[in-house]
Every structure is written in structure tokens, then in C-alpha cells.
């Protein structure tokens, strides 16, 4: 029994050293910082969000990253992670920033959700996203005021 104790202790010690060295890491891919600008035509998007989604159709994988757009700028420094690099789908939601408090805190949409693709480098990067200025929100249909 005295031999089993040192062997068990050695196995436990080896397991602790292995875990602390990172050999059993989470497998999360590396991420890289990203910042940049978003314009609608030739004007900065006042408010909104930009979402970077690794494009699985192109063989890329990883977690999506969503960042706030403030005065036409975004930066992953406020998030605790960045992009994974490679092909991404990009979704932009642009708001006018003229919120009314509760109902529409970020204001009205400037354009329909815009999607494009981008190939991000596997390093920190700065990107300029331009939403075509001719995108228009669909006209709302009038609601009928009559009773049935």
C-alpha cells in the first residue's frame, strides 16, 4: 500500500502540471482586435451595430462578434474578444441615433439590415464599411382604420 500512495500522488501532480500548462485548453481559436468606420453613403452611421459572422460556407468557424456603432465608429476593445480572421459575413444595422427613450432608444432605422462579406486578416485590423447610400426603407402600408 505504501507504493500505491506515491504513484497516486505522482499521477495527481502530473495532471495538475498538465492542466496548468494549458495542454487541455478550451480549443477556442485565437481572436484579433478590429476597429473601423461605418458609413451610409458618404455620412457616418450615428448609431447601430455591426456583426461579424465567420462564414461557414467558406470553411471558416468560430464565434460571431457583435459591436456597437457609435458616431460612425466601432471597436472591439470594449468587447473581451475580437474576430477569428478569414472569410466573414457582415451584418450592419444602422439607426439615426435620435432615440425617444423607451420605445426606440436608438432612433429609427436608416436602411434595411445590410449584409456583405469580407475576408479579415489573422491579425489586428481596421476596416471601413460603406453601406450603399441608395438603400431605402420600404414604405409602410397604411393600416385600415375601418371596423369589420
Secondary structure, 3 states (H helix, E strand, C coil): CHHHHHHHHHHHHHHHHHHHCCCCCCCCCCCECEEEEEEECCEECCEEEEEEEECHHHCCCCCCEEEEEECCEEEHHHCCCCECCEEEEEEEEEECCCCCCCCCCCCCECCCCEEEEEEECCCCEEEEEEECCCCCCCCCCCCCCCCC
